[in-house]
Amino acid sequence: MNKIFNFSESDSYISAKGVRRVINRKKYDTDTADCLWKKEYDREWKPGWGRYTHCGVALFRKKNGEYFEYDVEWNKDDYERFYYPTITIKPLTEEEAKDLTEKYAPDDYIDVFGDVDE
């Protein structure tokens, strides 16, 4: 059985509610697609600036079986203030979705894509 997460403001900095994009004349909508996994991480600590980038990535599957990646980034300072998130939606092939899952959510791979050979 596939894992499907529901996003909300209270459980994560990754808020995917109401994010819609049209890419190559196809609609990608986080409200109608299933979220298969999500991951948050920090990167780009800038010593002396007291600032880093808080990131989130998630894998979605549309009702027609197409996959897309949802990315969000915020700059955050020592006072826990976030600054203007950048949101990106990227269509993925199934192979790209598998690669993304291996990189960011390897523990969820079998739940999402099924068993693999040893």
FENRA-V815608 format. One record per residue. N is the residue number from 1. RES is the residue in one small letter. PHI is phi in degrees with one decimal (999 if undefined). BURIAL is 1 if it has 9 or more other C-alpha atoms within 8 Angstrom, else 0. Layout:
[[N/RES/PHI/BURIAL] [N/RES/PHI/BURIAL]]
This chain:
[[1/m/999/0] [2/n/-78.2/0] [3/k/-77.0/1] [4/i/-134.7/0] [5/f/-99.4/1] [6/n/-107.8/0] [7/f/-85.3/1] [8/s/-148.6/1] [9/e/-61.6/0] [10/s/-79.7/0] [11/d/-100.0/0] [12/s/-166.5/0] [13/y/-73.9/0] [14/i/-81.1/1] [15/s/-106.9/0] [16/a/-106.7/1] [17/k/-70.4/0] [18/g/71.2/0] [19/v/-93.9/0] [20/r/-131.6/0] [21/r/-139.9/0] [22/v/-110.0/0] [23/i/-129.2/0] [24/n/51.4/0] [25/r/63.3/0] [26/k/-124.0/0] [27/k/-91.1/0] [28/y/-122.5/1] [29/d/-130.6/1] [30/t/-70.2/1] [31/d/-79.7/0] [32/t/-107.5/0] [33/a/-92.7/1] [34/d/-92.3/1] [35/c/-85.7/1] [36/l/-89.6/1] [37/w/-165.4/1] [38/k/-145.3/1] [39/k/-146.9/1] [40/e/-114.2/1] [41/y/-158.7/0] [42/d/-112.5/1] [43/r/-152.6/0] [44/e/58.9/0] [45/w/-66.2/1] [46/k/-110.4/0] [47/p/-54.2/0] [48/g/86.8/0] [49/w/-92.3/0] [50/g/63.5/1] [51/r/-137.9/1] [52/y/-145.2/1] [53/t/-105.0/1] [54/h/-95.8/1] [55/c/-124.1/1] [56/g/-141.4/1] [57/v/-136.9/1] [58/a/-145.1/1] [59/l/-110.6/1] [60/f/-116.9/1] [61/r/-124.9/1] [62/k/-75.9/1] [63/k/-59.7/0] [64/n/-86.0/0] [65/g/94.7/0] [66/e/-73.0/1] [67/y/-106.8/1] [68/f/-148.8/1] [69/e/-97.5/1] [70/y/-114.2/1] [71/d/-120.2/1] [72/v/-139.4/1] [73/e/-135.3/1] [74/w/-131.7/1] [75/n/-86.4/1] [76/k/-131.4/1] [77/d/-110.0/1] [78/d/-62.8/0] [79/y/-93.5/0] [80/e/64.2/0] [81/r/-93.1/0] [82/f/-100.5/1] [83/y/-124.4/0] [84/y/26.8/0] [85/p/-69.6/1] [86/t/-108.3/0] [87/i/-114.6/0] [88/t/-129.3/0] [89/i/-115.6/1] [90/k/-133.2/0] [91/p/-63.5/1] [92/l/-130.3/1] [93/t/-77.0/0] [94/e/-61.9/0] [95/e/-64.0/0] [96/e/-65.5/0] [97/a/-64.7/1] [98/k/-65.9/1] [99/d/-61.7/0] [100/l/-62.4/1] [101/t/-66.7/1] [102/e/-59.3/1] [103/k/-74.5/0] [104/y/-103.9/0] [105/a/-140.5/1] [106/p/-60.2/0] [107/d/-69.2/0] [108/d/-98.0/1] [109/y/-55.9/1] [110/i/-65.8/1] [111/d/-63.4/1] [112/v/-87.2/1] [113/f/-110.7/0] [114/g/92.2/0] [115/d/-68.0/0] [116/v/-126.7/0] [117/d/-69.5/0] [118/e/-86.4/0]]
